[in-house]
Amino acid sequence: MPEKIYSFNGKDITMNVCIQIRDVIKLLQQHFHITFEEAVLRFYKSETYKTLQETENGLWAESAEYIADRYYEENQSSHN
């Protein structure tokens, strides 16, 4: 059995987090009109992605749209 990558309160939530990442990347592709690869690179370098990996904060339980909005806000503030 594969080891847990992401857990919350002792439960394996790896699949939940992976689905969120996939859905956020799709949203970034649509929003910025970029390739999958570009969306992955941008998201993986973001503070939003780092926050998503810290499962105790519960960001993983929010909607993909909410997480993408956090990314857009981060992206906007870093370009001002």
C-alpha positions in Angstrom: 0.0 0.0 0.0 1.4 3.4 -0.9 2.4 5.7 2.0 0.3 8.7 2.8 1.5 11.9 1.3 -1.1 14.2 2.8 -3.0 13.5 6.0 -5.4 15.4 8.2 -6.4 14.3 11.7 -4.7 10.9 11.0 -6.7 10.3 7.8 -5.2 9.9 4.4 -6.4 12.8 2.2 -3.8 12.4 -0.5 -6.5 11.8 -3.2 -8.5 14.9 -2.1 -5.4 17.1 -2.3 -4.4 15.7 -5.7 -7.9 16.3 -7.1 -7.8 19.9 -5.8 -4.4 20.5 -7.4 -5.7 19.1 -10.7 -8.8 21.2 -10.6 -6.9 24.4 -9.7 -4.5 23.8 -12.6 -7.4 23.5 -15.0 -8.8 26.8 -13.7 -5.4 28.5 -14.1 -5.1 27.1 -17.7 -8.5 28.6 -18.6 -7.9 31.9 -16.7 -4.5 32.7 -18.2 -4.9 30.8 -21.5 -1.7 28.8 -20.9 -0.7 25.2 -21.3 -1.0 22.5 -18.6 2.8 22.6 -18.1 2.9 26.3 -17.6 0.0 26.2 -15.2 1.7 23.5 -13.2 5.0 25.4 -13.0 3.3 28.6 -11.9 1.1 26.9 -9.3 3.9 24.8 -7.8 6.1 27.9 -7.3 3.3 29.8 -5.5 2.7 30.5 -1.8 -0.9 29.2 -2.4 0.5 25.8 -3.3 2.8 25.8 -0.2 -0.2 26.7 2.0 -2.3 23.9 0.3 0.3 21.4 1.3 0.1 22.4 5.0 -3.1 20.3 5.5 -3.8 21.4 9.1 -5.0 24.8 7.8 -7.9 23.1 5.9 -7.3 24.9 2.6 -7.5 21.6 0.8 -11.2 21.3 1.9 -12.2 24.5 0.1 -13.4 24.6 -3.5 -10.9 24.7 -6.3 -12.4 28.1 -7.3 -11.6 29.4 -3.8 -8.0 28.1 -4.0 -7.6 29.6 -7.5 -8.9 32.9 -6.2 -6.2 32.9 -3.5 -3.6 32.2 -6.2 -5.0 35.1 -8.4 -4.7 37.4 -5.3 -1.2 36.3 -4.6 -0.3 36.7 -8.3 -1.8 40.2 -8.4 0.0 41.4 -5.3 3.3 40.1 -6.5 3.0 42.1 -9.7 2.2 45.4 -8.0 
